Amino acid sequence: MTYQELFAVFEEIESPLFTNRRFKQEDIEPTLKELPFEKEVIGQSFEKRNIYKVKIGSGKIHVLLWSQMHGNEATATMAIFDIFRFFAETSNAFTSLIKEHLTLHFVPMINPDGAERFIRRTAQQIDMNRDAVALVCPESKLLKRLHDELKPAFSFNLHDQSVRYAAGETRNQAAMSFLATAYDKETSWNKNRTKAMQIICEMNAILQSLIPDKVGRFSDEFEPRAFGDNIQKWGSSLILVESGGYGGDIEKMYLRKLHFIVILKALESIASASYANRKLDEYNAIPLNTKCLFDLLIRNAELDGEKMDIGINLDEVNNSNATAFEYKSTVEDMGDLSTFWGIKELDATGLKVESLKGFSEILTPYKLTNEDFGRLEIEKKANFALTKIGELHHLILNGELFPAPEN
């Protein structure tokens, strides 16, 4: 199947389980138990939640894929369930090729305790991706044991990254990013790492047709504690995949679709060995991930008689049971931000920054507190007005841009 055909079929097989990124192990467990594939509980988390592995195919090449090593990085988990449904409902030359040549081992949620809280770390407050050597967490011991038992030829380490990464020093959000992880300090290239690089080139080629100039590449400094680097060192070709940002796709439903497509096409390329002709130059041409974006960048605003730029970021704060979130804004930087871009931008030339005090009457519906009427300050909540000759043009409330309310 072409990537265009997979793009079209996604609408038919998309798992109905997910409408947002905040789901828990108990939400996916009933579906896991009903899958028409070989599945097993391979261990338990620190808080005794079951960790499942699903097996598809019977080929000689073993491939290990895991998601939610960090509990708040759920995009690939959603895509994995879409892949389950695809294999369950599709039988054609494409699926036969993969199942006959590969044995796929999926661990869709390897850190269920983190997912329960929608946080990065495990219940022991440890970053599992820095626990490949010490193996403090039971989840880490489980992943190490899986690798040792399966000896996978290829491994997919599936993550999410900040939406504020750009593909190179550009305004283009890195919607997806990759890394063929290093296995030594010298960042050498052996046969296994080269294969990982070639698979990434296959995935990138598809994405350049779907989201041109929105794919990034992580720098490859060796991290001796990380699973990706160590699994590469232990003999598996490790492909790191990161879901980033794509404009207003806050719940990453379009990015989930892209994951579905490129993971399946990557598996096809492994099964057919079609990746073998890809070159290192292609991989190096993928621009490096660069943190040069703000969620909102206001350019050329007047403050204290001087023009300056204002960079504002929004961070998600979970509600009490981690089923939803609110944004918390921060004024990250002010001054000359000409080397940065905004995911959203406003040219405020001719506009002046003022506190909200003079507009309290029209702001009653926004339920602001006294703290919200203070002076614009670095590292504080982003609440202020933009005016022209005393007339209100825009409001920035908790980092979000609003037009002036109509009288």
C-alpha positions in Angstrom: 0.0 0.0 0.0 1.2 3.5 -0.8 1.2 6.1 2.0 -1.6 7.8 0.2 -3.7 4.6 0.5 -2.9 4.4 4.2 -3.8 8.0 4.6 -7.2 7.3 3.1 -7.9 4.0 5.0 -7.1 5.6 8.3 -10.5 7.2 8.5 -12.1 3.7 8.4 -9.9 2.0 11.0 -9.1 4.9 13.4 -9.5 3.5 16.9 -12.6 5.1 18.6 -10.9 4.8 22.0 -9.2 8.2 21.9 -10.5 11.7 21.7 -7.6 13.3 23.6 -4.2 12.5 24.9 -5.1 12.0 28.5 -6.1 8.4 29.0 -5.1 5.8 31.5 -4.2 2.1 31.6 -7.7 1.2 32.7 -9.1 2.9 29.6 -7.1 0.8 27.1 -7.0 -2.5 29.0 -10.5 -3.8 27.8 -9.5 -3.2 24.2 -6.1 -4.9 24.7 -7.8 -8.0 26.2 -10.2 -8.2 23.1 -7.5 -7.9 20.4 -7.4 -10.9 18.1 -3.6 -11.3 18.5 -1.3 -13.0 20.9 -1.0 -10.8 24.0 0.3 -11.2 27.5 0.9 -9.4 30.7 4.7 -9.2 30.8 5.0 -7.5 34.1 3.7 -4.9 36.4 4.5 -1.3 37.2 5.7 0.0 40.5 2.1 0.5 41.5 1.1 -3.0 40.3 -0.6 -1.9 37.0 -0.4 -4.5 34.3 2.0 -4.0 31.4 1.0 -5.7 28.2 2.8 -6.9 25.1 1.0 -7.6 21.8 2.5 -9.9 19.2 1.7 -9.7 15.5 3.3 -11.7 12.7 5.6 -14.8 12.6 8.6 -13.6 10.6 12.3 -14.2 11.4 12.9 -10.5 12.0 11.9 -9.4 15.4 10.9 -5.7 15.9 10.2 -4.2 19.4 8.0 -1.1 19.6 7.1 0.7 22.9 5.3 3.9 23.8 4.7 6.1 26.8 8.1 5.5 28.5 7.2 9.0 29.6 3.6 8.9 30.9 2.6 12.2 29.3 3.8 11.3 25.8 0.8 9.5 24.3 0.7 10.2 20.6 2.3 7.0 19.5 0.1 5.0 21.9 -2.9 6.1 20.0 -1.3 5.3 16.7 -0.4 1.8 17.9 -4.1 1.1 18.6 -4.9 2.3 15.1 -2.2 -0.1 13.8 -3.8 -3.0 15.9 -7.2 -2.3 14.3 -5.6 -2.0 10.8 -4.0 -5.5 11.1 -7.2 -6.9 12.6 -9.4 -5.6 9.8 -7.1 -5.7 6.8 -5.8 -8.6 4.8 -3.8 -7.8 1.7 -0.3 -8.1 0.2 0.9 -5.2 2.4 -0.1 -6.8 5.7 1.0 -10.3 4.5 4.5 -9.0 3.7 4.9 -7.5 7.1 3.4 -10.5 9.0 5.4 -13.1 7.0 8.8 -11.4 7.4 8.5 -9.7 10.8 7.4 -10.6 14.3 6.2 -7.4 15.9 6.2 -6.9 19.6 4.2 -3.9 20.8 4.3 -2.5 24.4 1.7 0.3 24.0 2.1 1.8 27.6 5.2 0.8 29.4 4.9 3.5 32.1 1.2 3.2 33.2 1.8 4.9 36.5 3.1 8.0 34.8 0.1 7.8 32.4 -2.2 7.7 35.4 -0.9 11.1 36.5 -0.1 12.3 32.9 3.5 13.1 34.0 6.8 12.3 32.5 8.3 10.2 35.3 7.4 6.9 36.9 5.7 6.6 40.3 9.1 6.5 41.8 9.7 10.0 40.3 12.4 8.6 38.0 12.9 9.4 34.3 12.7 5.9 32.9 14.7 7.0 29.9 17.7 7.6 32.2 17.4 4.3 33.9 18.8 1.8 31.4 21.9 1.1 33.4 20.9 1.5 37.1 17.5 -0.3 36.4 15.9 1.1 39.5 12.3 1.0 38.1 10.5 -2.3 37.5 9.4 -0.9 34.2 13.1 -0.4 33.2 14.0 -4.0 34.3 11.1 -5.2 32.1 12.2 -3.4 29.0 15.8 -4.6 29.5 14.5 -8.2 29.9 12.4 -7.9 26.8 15.4 -6.7 24.8 17.6 -9.5 26.1 14.9 -12.2 25.4 13.7 -11.0 22.0 17.0 -9.7 20.7 15.1 -7.5 18.2 16.8 -6.6 15.0 15.0 -3.2 15.1 13.5 -1.2 18.0 11.2 1.8 17.9 11.4 4.1 20.9 8.3 6.3 20.6 8.0 9.7 22.4 6.6 13.2 22.3 8.6 16.3 22.4 7.9 20.0 23.2 5.8 21.8 20.6 8.3 24.6 20.7 11.0 22.8 18.7 11.5 24.0 15.2 12.9 22.1 12.2 16.2 24.0 12.0 16.5 27.7 12.8 13.2 28.4 11.1 9.6 29.3 12.0 8.5 25.7 11.1 7.4 23.6 14.0 9.0 20.2 14.1 5.8 18.1 13.8 7.9 14.9 14.0 11.6 14.4 14.8 13.9 11.4 14.6 17.3 10.2 15.9 19.4 7.2 15.1 20.9 7.1 18.6 24.6 6.9 19.1 26.1 3.9 20.9 29.4 5.5 21.9 30.9 8.9 22.8 32.5 9.1 19.4 29.0 8.9 17.7 30.4 6.2 15.4 28.4 4.5 12.7 28.3 0.7 12.6 25.9 -1.6 10.7 23.1 -1.4 13.2 23.1 2.3 13.6 23.3 2.7 9.8 20.2 0.6 9.4 18.3 2.8 11.9 19.4 5.9 10.0 18.2 4.3 6.7 14.7 3.5 8.2 14.5 7.2 9.3 15.3 8.3 5.8 12.4 6.2 4.5 10.0 7.8 7.1 11.2 11.3 6.4 10.7 10.9 2.6 7.0 10.2 3.2 6.6 13.0 5.7 8.2 15.6 3.3 5.3 14.9 1.0 2.7 15.3 3.8 4.3 18.0 6.0 7.2 19.5 4.1 9.9 21.2 6.1 8.3 20.2 9.4 10.6 17.3 10.3 13.5 17.6 12.7 16.5 15.6 13.8 17.9 15.4 17.3 21.6 15.9 17.8 23.3 12.6 18.6 25.4 13.2 21.7 25.8 9.9 23.5 23.8 9.6 26.7 25.2 6.6 28.6 22.0 6.2 30.8 19.4 6.3 28.1 17.6 3.3 26.7 17.9 4.4 23.1 21.6 4.7 23.2 22.1 1.5 25.2 19.7 -0.6 23.0 21.7 0.6 20.0 24.9 -0.4 21.8 23.3 -3.8 22.8 22.9 -4.7 19.1 19.4 -3.5 18.0 18.9 -0.8 15.3 17.1 1.8 17.5 14.9 4.4 15.8 13.8 7.3 18.1 10.6 8.9 17.0 9.2 12.1 18.6 5.9 13.7 18.1 6.1 17.5 18.3 3.6 20.3 17.4 1.4 21.0 14.4 -0.3 24.3 14.8 -3.7 23.9 16.4 -3.6 20.1 16.6 -3.5 20.4 20.4 -4.6 16.8 21.0 -2.3 15.5 18.3 -4.9 13.7 16.3 -3.4 14.6 12.9 0.1 13.7 14.2 -1.4 10.4 15.4 -2.4 9.8 11.8 1.1 10.6 10.5 2.5 8.1 13.1 0.2 5.4 11.8 1.3 5.9 8.3 5.1 6.2 8.8 5.4 3.4 11.3 3.6 1.0 8.9 5.7 2.1 6.0 8.8 1.7 8.1 7.8 -1.8 8.9 7.2 -2.5 5.2 10.7 -1.2 4.4 12.2 -3.5 7.0 10.2 -6.5 5.7 11.2 -5.8 2.1 14.7 -4.4 2.9 13.9 -1.5 0.6 15.6 0.9 3.0 19.1 -0.4 2.1 19.9 2.2 -0.5 19.4 5.2 1.8 22.5 7.3 2.4 23.9 9.2 5.4 23.7 12.4 3.4 19.9 12.1 3.3 19.8 11.7 7.1 22.2 14.6 7.8 20.0 16.8 5.5 17.2 16.6 8.0 17.5 19.9 9.9 18.4 19.7 13.6 15.7 20.3 16.2 16.1 23.9 17.4 14.3 25.5 20.4 13.6 28.9 18.8 9.8 29.1 19.1 7.5 30.8 21.6 3.8 29.9 21.8 3.1 33.6 21.3 5.6 36.2 20.1 4.6 39.8 20.1 6.9 42.0 18.0 7.7 45.7 18.2 5.5 46.6 21.2 6.2 49.8 23.0 7.0 49.5 26.7 8.5 52.3 28.8 9.0 54.3 25.7 11.0 51.6 23.9 10.2 49.0 21.2 10.7 45.4 22.2 9.5 41.9 21.6 7.7 39.8 24.1 8.0 36.0 24.1 5.2 34.1 25.9 4.9 30.4 26.6 1.9 28.2 27.6 2.4 25.1 29.8 -0.3 22.5 30.4 -1.3 22.0 34.1 -3.3 18.9 34.8 -6.5 18.9 36.7 -6.8 16.8 39.9 -7.3 13.5 38.2 -5.2 14.3 35.0 -8.1 14.0 32.6 -7.9 17.6 31.4 -5.7 20.6 31.7 -5.5 24.4 31.9 -2.8 26.6 30.4 -0.4 28.4 32.7 1.3 31.3 30.9 4.8 32.7 31.5 6.5 35.8 30.0 9.6 33.9 29.0 11.7 36.7 27.5 11.6 40.4 26.4 13.8 42.6 24.3 15.4 41.7 20.9 13.8 38.4 20.0 14.6 38.7 16.2 16.2 35.3 16.1 13.0 33.6 17.4 9.6 32.9 15.9 6.1 32.5 17.4 3.8 29.6 16.8 1.4 32.5 16.9 2.7 36.0 16.2 1.4 39.6 16.3 3.2 42.6 14.9 2.4 45.3 17.5 4.1 48.2 15.7 2.4 51.3 16.9 0.9 49.6 19.9 1.7 50.3 23.6 1.8 47.8 26.4 -0.4 48.8 29.4 -1.7 47.0 32.5 -5.3 45.8 32.5 -6.2 48.3 35.3 -7.7 50.8 33.0 -10.0 48.2 31.4 -11.4 46.5 34.5 -15.0 47.2 33.7 -15.0 45.5 30.3 -13.0 42.5 31.7 -15.6 41.5 34.2 -16.7 38.4 32.2 -13.1 37.0 32.3 -13.2 36.6 36.1 -9.7 38.0 36.7 -8.1 38.4 40.1 -6.1 41.4 41.5 -2.9 39.7 40.5 -3.9 39.9 36.9 -3.9 43.7 36.9 -0.2 44.1 37.7 2.6 45.3 35.5 4.0 43.1 32.7 7.0 41.3 34.2 9.4 38.6 33.1 8.7 35.1 34.4 5.2 36.2 35.5 1.8 35.4 34.1 1.1 37.1 30.7 -1.8 39.5 31.3 -1.7 42.9 29.6 -3.3 45.2 27.1 -2.1 46.6 23.8 -3.4 50.1 23.0 -3.1 52.9 20.5 -3.6 56.4 21.8 -5.4 55.0 24.7 -7.8 52.9 22.6 -7.7 49.1 23.3 -6.6 47.0 20.4 -5.8 43.6 21.9 -5.9 41.7 25.2 -3.4 39.2 26.3 -5.1 37.1 29.0 -3.1 34.2 30.5 -0.9 34.2 27.4 -3.7 34.0 24.8 -4.4 36.7 22.3 -7.9 38.3 22.1 -9.2 41.2 20.1 -10.6 44.1 22.0 -14.2 43.4 23.2 -16.9 45.1 21.3 -18.7 47.8 23.2 
